[in-house]
Amino acid sequence: MQQERNKDDEEAIEKITVVGSNIRGAQAAGRLPVTILDSDDIINTGAVTGDELLRSIPQVGDISFNNERSIGGVNDARGDVASINLRGIGTGNTLTLLNGRRLVLHPGTQTENFVPVTTVNSNTLPVTGLRRLEVLRDGASALYGTDAVAGVVNYVLKKEVTQTQLNLSAGNAEGTSMQQYLASGSTGVFFNDNKSHLSLSFAYYTRDEIGANERSYSASEDRRFNDRIPEAFVGDTQLDNRSLSSPWAIYDGENIGRFHIRPESMGDCFQTLSDGVCAAEGSIPRDMRYDSAQDQSMTSAIDRVNLFAYYTHSLAPNLELFGEALYYEALSKRRREQNANLTAQRFTISEDAAYNPFGETVTLRNIRPMDVDPRRIEVEDSSYRLLGGIKGYSEQWEWESALLYSRADTLDTGYNRIHVSALQEAINSTNIEEAYNPFIGGNPDNLNNGTSVYNSAEVIAGLTEDITRDSTSELAQWDFKLSNPVLTSWYAGDIGIAAGVEYRYEAYADDRHYLLDGSSPFYDQVTGELMTNSDVLGSSFTPDSEGSRNVFSAYTELLVPLHETIDMQLALRYERFNDVGSVTKPKVALSWLPMDWLQLRASYSGGFRAPNLPQVVEESVSRTNSRTDPVIDDRYSITEIRGGNSKLTPEDDEIYNVGFAITPFDNFLITVDRWTIEQENVVGILNSQTHLLYDSLLRSQGSSNPAVIRNDDLEVVYVNNQYDNLEVREISGTDISINYEVNSEAFGLFNFSLNAAHLRKFMQTPDPISAIVLEAQENGNPAVPIDIPVVGAGDLRQMDGNPKWRSFARLDWDLGNWGAGIRVNYVDDFYETSVTTSDGDMMPIDSWITTDIYLDYYFNQESLDGLSLRIGARNLADKNPPIADESFGYFSDVHSNRGRYTYATLSWAF
């Protein structure tokens, strides 16, 4: 019986499919660059969220969907979401699977290079419920379809669980109020005469927020004199991100001209107002700008639940039913400052308004009504996945078919938002009891934050609305696949085959509040002029959108031995989209073992990425960003109207990989893989800043850029733009890994590993307009100042989160009841393109090294058998992230704000 059990175990192991091949039991992953983290590896990272787990893999680039991002407000994907970006070439270029099948996309979108991108939410899956995480670091569109340009991430959850395990973890981010807790577990049971098995796992996670004022680098938006700013940039006003939109409001009088509100004690007043404030000529000085840091959460508070079930039932010795169910729910809460008005929301105050003391009509230019309390943001995320299938075996053939349906929902609610029409109506009221006074100013004792005078609560109550964004994404899929590792044999060995067909339906819908989607535009109630289609203070207009597509796929794969030392993988996939056309892509990979200790491998694959649904169906999306206008030599908020493009075609990619693996002696492995990705027809959009530079250049030559619409004062009213298939992009790099294991009876088991990713090239060929502007800058043309960068074109390596090197080294030790480990994480330096000297030199962002440690003890007393305790610390030296001119003072998609995080985990298996 023992021999039979061992044989069964071996067969079960052989049937495992590792990402990289659809042929079961063929061990194709050994021919390809695949990183596998088993459950122990995952636990040893110390990660408790999907975001933290991915950041421990150097080949995963910047995580642009993250909890600390705050620049886009309701138009961003907010809440409990983290993106997946293998190689750092862009969100949406990595295919993400769960147990070998696609995951539904998170319904929220976000912009990268100013086009909307979508992602699978890595926080959907419980870290402690993973059996392993597989990362294929090679193009795989021929095997898995669209999005697999940079590679594939496959989450494998625990299925055939036979024991019960419970885990409790608690931790604290030093120097902050953030406490973090995780309770998780799994169990499994056989029943129905052992023909049926059910595995269950759960995780509950909760954490407190971190306020922006709890870290020195995020406590102020003015970083000019931060002691970590490079010397060449100390005092540079580009690092002062405090806002002109302040409670010290700015106005344009019909005859007075521009003026602002200030404390009377500052002097230079031309008219005294009530409560110690006055009106003074001109705009507010720099030291009166609004600093939002005191009113913001930097990291949201989160409550999250993950549930997973896997069921199998044996119908016959070679026939099995299987099913899986997944449920995820999260609630995210954060605080944000009260909004200010957009440029398009500058409205008129009548001469007879109750609180207008100037005897003439004035235009409200900039105001932040601080007596209306800060906003509260709550985001409810949920998703579920249901899958049922049947699989069978017949001699060497294995076949499988399954139906899958998955849906994700996000409800983003902004509480205490200001209704612009209601605000203008209250300001223009002639009844002093019902009117809102916009001339109260801020707090004389703190010029940069808060207010000391408030309008009545009754008036304020009539100004606010709760603004929602309800988004949904769906995935339905049917597939049939079969494989045989021994289709036939020839002179060099067994030829394996896999083939399959797949049909899937994808859908996306985004329903905005009626004050945001254009249903209730904002008209200036005095002039009757249409100002903007958004009637929410500080938020751009975005129409509702929805779209769907149907995709049919067929693929085949062969594993062919060419010699007893040479194997070849061939794959071909056809994929037809009902909206953007069809593609056929091949892949060929070779593996040569000239010696027992040396493997040489190479691959070529054709890749593709279909435009995502928002890029195709979005219409007239309005976004406002601060831009430098060289025509009038000013920096101000400029509206850009972006549009989807139904004529977009799939991006066309070629991926090359060549490498080797050396095992000079037992338990010692070195791998080196060099990769190149060439992309054509990359979906993008010309940056509005480049449009402004091009307009300035053309105006210096007697013409203008038709995409830039200006008023009579030459201020930009808006920029017209559209998503398009742009030019060529080439990215290349090298992956290096070292693994060494030493087992000593006296000193224990030592396991050392190093994983490093080197980015050798990241070149975006400039589009025709960018190329013209770049040439003019190189020639010193004053119409296009060199200190205004052309973003998103040219050499992007070391720019804004694309460091040359990322690496991760670890040493783990086990002896008897004890275990310990140490990890060193390294992120190389890079440059921030948004901050430059007058000569065009960009601000450097320093390299960052952090160290993590842990200590384990396994209890073996009879009453405590199966119990283990771990204590650990991440970022042991409590190193701050490198200072940057970004939200909260650092690059949140590359670095972490946790500081020293200490934790304890108690586990019990029985």
Disulfide bonds with the S-S distance in Angstrom:
Cys269-Cys278 1.99
